[in-house]
Amino acid sequence: MYSINRRKFLELFGCGCCSLILPSCSTVPITERKQLSIIPEASINRQAAAAYQQFRSKAKLITKGSKLKQVVRIGKKIELAVSAFFDSKGENDPTKNFGWDYILVDNDKVVNAWCMPGGKIAVYTGLLKVTKNEDALSIVMGHEIAHAVARHSVERASHAMSINLGTTVADIFLGGAINRTRNTVGQNTGMDIFQLGIMNPFGRKQETEADYLGLIFSSLSGYDIRESVKLWQRMAEKNKGKEPPVFLSTHPSSKKRIENLNNWIEEVIIKYPPIKT
């Protein structure tokens, strides 16, 4: 039976990981942050499209009226502005293969919106009670579209895969110490140390990036991005006393978001004015 010592195994494993990960790095448009992309974007988009169609067939949707028209109008303006921006720079349009679609979900209790990979966007009627106007809604939709443009779903899936692979191998040589510690902490506190120490901070980084990119997309589309601060002030008031401690959350606090937005607004208005589409 062929045997292999620990050092040789680690050398081979390291080479294998490098061959997997090094060619699989991509760059987030505009921010130019390097990201891990082990899983093909086309694969994630296919899965997202199937999940979206299933959701669409079961959800209670608003199919006509001024609110739906507003959602579609904002989405189309951002869609066109993003493509025009990258075309003007002579850069690859990250949305060129998107199959854009917009739905308005009839649920006043949900204050949310999302954009699946590939440009499938849902807005809940509960959100409209907080956004109150088109400029503010463009901020939220721009943020959600930014997640898709930045391929955050691909990155999260790749990140999780690399962590699971790395910790599994490390645990072999640590006699299961990592899993024992993880299980002990989980049993005693109800918390996952990997979630708190790795995934939550990673999630906050992505959310902050989406806030920044979303602000740019809204500005390129001709909306007043100064409304973003007022929007998050309303969000903070609505969530007062309900926000978890930052380390428990995958999102920045409302206070931090307002601070970031105030720091970005002037720069974004100057660098990313409305673009002709």
C-alpha positions in Angstrom: 0.0 0.0 0.0 1.4 3.4 -1.0 2.0 5.7 2.0 2.8 9.3 2.1 4.3 11.4 5.0 2.8 14.5 6.4 5.2 16.9 4.8 4.9 15.4 1.3 1.1 15.4 1.6 1.1 19.1 2.5 3.4 19.9 -0.4 1.1 18.1 -2.8 -2.0 19.6 -1.2 -0.6 23.1 -1.4 0.3 22.6 -5.1 -3.2 21.3 -5.7 -4.9 24.3 -4.0 -2.7 26.7 -5.8 -3.7 25.2 -9.2 -7.3 25.4 -8.2 -7.4 28.9 -6.6 -4.7 31.0 -8.4 -6.4 30.8 -11.8 -9.7 31.4 -10.1 -9.2 34.9 -8.9 -11.3 37.7 -10.5 -11.7 41.4 -9.9 -14.8 43.3 -8.7 -15.7 46.0 -11.3 -14.9 49.6 -10.3 -13.6 48.8 -6.8 -11.0 46.4 -8.3 -11.0 44.2 -5.2 -9.6 40.8 -5.9 -12.0 38.0 -5.2 -12.0 34.2 -5.2 -14.1 32.6 -7.9 -13.7 28.8 -7.8 -17.3 28.1 -8.9 -18.3 29.1 -12.4 -20.6 32.2 -12.6 -22.7 30.5 -15.3 -23.4 27.6 -12.9 -24.6 29.9 -10.1 -26.7 31.9 -12.6 -28.5 28.8 -13.8 -29.3 27.7 -10.3 -30.5 31.2 -9.4 -32.7 31.4 -12.5 -34.4 28.1 -11.6 -34.9 29.3 -8.0 -36.3 32.6 -9.2 -38.8 30.9 -11.5 -40.0 28.7 -8.7 -40.4 31.8 -6.4 -42.1 33.8 -9.1 -44.7 31.0 -9.7 -45.6 30.8 -6.0 -45.3 34.4 -4.7 -48.2 36.9 -4.6 -47.2 39.4 -7.2 -48.5 42.8 -8.2 -48.8 42.7 -12.0 -50.0 46.2 -12.8 -50.2 49.7 -11.4 -47.9 52.7 -10.6 -45.8 50.9 -8.0 -44.8 48.1 -10.4 -44.1 50.7 -13.1 -41.8 52.5 -10.7 -39.8 49.4 -9.9 -39.4 48.5 -13.6 -38.6 52.1 -14.5 -35.8 52.3 -11.9 -34.5 48.9 -12.8 -34.3 49.7 -16.5 -32.6 53.0 -15.9 -29.9 51.3 -13.8 -29.6 48.4 -16.2 -29.0 50.8 -19.2 -26.7 53.1 -17.2 -24.5 50.2 -15.9 -24.0 48.9 -19.5 -23.4 52.4 -20.9 -20.8 53.1 -18.2 -18.7 50.0 -18.9 -19.1 50.6 -22.7 -17.8 54.2 -22.3 -14.7 52.9 -20.5 -14.1 50.2 -23.1 -14.4 47.6 -20.4 -16.2 44.3 -20.3 -19.9 44.7 -19.3 -20.4 42.4 -16.3 -24.2 42.4 -17.0 -24.0 41.4 -20.7 -25.3 37.9 -20.0 -27.9 38.9 -17.4 -31.5 38.0 -18.1 -33.0 41.0 -16.4 -36.5 40.7 -14.8 -38.4 42.8 -12.2 -41.2 41.8 -9.9 -43.1 43.5 -7.1 -44.1 41.1 -4.3 -47.4 42.0 -2.5 -46.2 41.7 1.1 -46.3 44.8 3.4 -44.7 43.0 6.3 -41.4 42.4 4.4 -39.1 45.5 4.2 -36.7 44.1 1.6 -35.6 43.7 -2.0 -33.1 41.3 -3.6 -31.3 40.7 -6.8 -30.4 37.1 -7.7 -27.3 36.4 -9.8 -28.1 37.1 -13.4 -30.3 40.1 -12.7 -33.5 38.7 -11.3 -34.9 41.4 -9.0 -37.7 41.4 -6.5 -39.0 44.3 -4.4 -41.5 43.9 -1.6 -44.3 46.4 -1.0 -43.2 46.8 2.6 -40.0 48.4 1.4 -41.9 51.1 -0.4 -43.3 52.4 2.9 -39.8 53.2 4.0 -38.2 54.3 0.7 -41.1 56.7 0.1 -39.7 58.1 -3.2 -38.0 57.1 -6.4 -34.5 58.3 -5.4 -34.5 56.3 -2.2 -35.8 53.2 -4.0 -33.0 53.5 -6.6 -30.5 53.4 -3.7 -31.9 50.0 -2.5 -32.2 48.6 -6.0 -28.8 49.8 -6.9 -27.4 48.1 -3.9 -29.0 44.8 -4.7 -28.0 45.0 -8.4 -24.4 45.7 -7.2 -24.4 42.3 -5.4 -25.0 40.6 -8.8 -22.5 42.8 -10.7 -19.8 42.2 -8.1 -20.6 38.4 -8.3 -20.9 38.2 -4.5 -22.9 35.0 -4.6 -20.1 33.3 -6.6 -17.5 34.7 -4.1 -19.5 33.5 -1.0 -19.9 30.0 -2.4 -16.2 29.9 -3.4 -15.1 31.3 0.0 -17.2 28.7 1.8 -15.8 25.9 -0.3 -12.2 26.9 0.3 -12.8 27.3 4.1 -14.4 23.8 4.3 -11.6 22.3 2.3 -8.8 24.0 4.3 -10.3 23.2 7.7 -10.9 19.6 6.8 -7.3 19.1 5.8 -6.0 21.0 8.8 -8.2 18.9 11.1 -6.6 15.7 9.8 -3.2 16.9 11.2 -4.7 18.4 14.3 -6.5 15.3 15.3 -9.9 16.9 15.0 -9.1 19.8 17.3 -10.8 22.4 15.1 -14.1 20.5 15.0 -14.0 19.8 18.7 -13.4 23.4 19.5 -16.2 24.5 17.1 -18.6 22.0 18.6 -17.8 22.9 22.2 -18.2 26.6 21.6 -21.4 25.9 19.6 -22.9 23.8 22.4 -21.9 26.3 25.2 -22.9 29.5 23.4 -25.2 28.5 20.5 -22.7 30.4 18.2 -20.6 29.1 15.3 -17.0 30.5 15.7 -16.5 30.2 11.9 -19.7 32.2 11.3 -18.7 34.9 13.8 -15.0 35.1 13.0 -14.9 34.6 9.2 -18.3 34.6 7.4 -19.9 37.5 9.2 -17.0 40.0 8.7 -16.8 38.8 5.1 -20.5 39.5 4.7 -20.1 43.0 6.1 -17.3 43.6 3.6 -19.6 42.6 0.7 -22.5 44.7 2.0 -20.3 47.8 2.3 -19.0 47.2 -1.2 -22.6 46.9 -2.5 -23.5 50.1 -0.7 -20.7 51.9 -2.5 -21.3 50.4 -6.0 -25.1 50.8 -5.6 -24.6 54.5 -4.9 -22.5 54.8 -8.1 -25.2 53.0 -10.1 -27.9 55.2 -8.8 -25.9 58.3 -9.6 -25.1 57.1 -13.1 -28.9 56.6 -13.6 -29.6 60.2 -12.7 -31.0 59.8 -9.2 -30.3 62.1 -6.3 -28.0 60.0 -4.1 -28.2 62.4 -1.2 -31.5 60.7 -0.5 -29.5 57.6 0.6 -28.7 59.2 4.0 -32.3 60.1 4.6 -33.3 56.5 3.7 -30.9 54.9 6.2 -32.0 57.4 8.8 -35.6 56.1 8.3 -34.3 52.5 8.3 -32.4 53.1 11.6 -35.5 54.6 13.2 -37.6 51.6 12.0 -35.0 49.1 13.3 -34.4 51.0 16.5 -33.6 48.5 19.3 -33.8 45.6 16.9 -30.4 45.6 15.3 -28.1 42.8 16.7 -24.5 43.6 17.8 -22.3 44.1 14.7 -20.2 41.0 15.3 -23.4 38.9 15.1 -24.5 40.5 11.9 -23.6 40.0 8.2 -24.6 43.6 7.6 -23.0 46.9 8.8 -25.0 48.8 11.4 -27.3 51.6 10.1 -25.0 54.1 11.9 -22.0 52.8 10.0 -23.8 52.9 6.7 -24.9 56.5 7.2 -21.3 57.4 8.1 -20.0 55.6 4.9 -22.6 57.2 2.7 -21.8 60.7 4.0 -18.1 60.0 3.2 -18.9 58.8 -0.3 -21.6 61.0 -1.7 -19.6 64.0 -2.8 -17.0 61.9 -4.5 -19.6 59.7 -6.3 -21.5 62.8 -7.6 -18.3 64.2 -9.1 -16.8 61.0 -10.4 -19.9 59.2 -11.6 -22.4 61.8 -12.9 -25.5 60.7 -14.9 -24.5 58.9 -18.1 -26.3 59.1 -21.4 -27.9 55.9 -22.4 
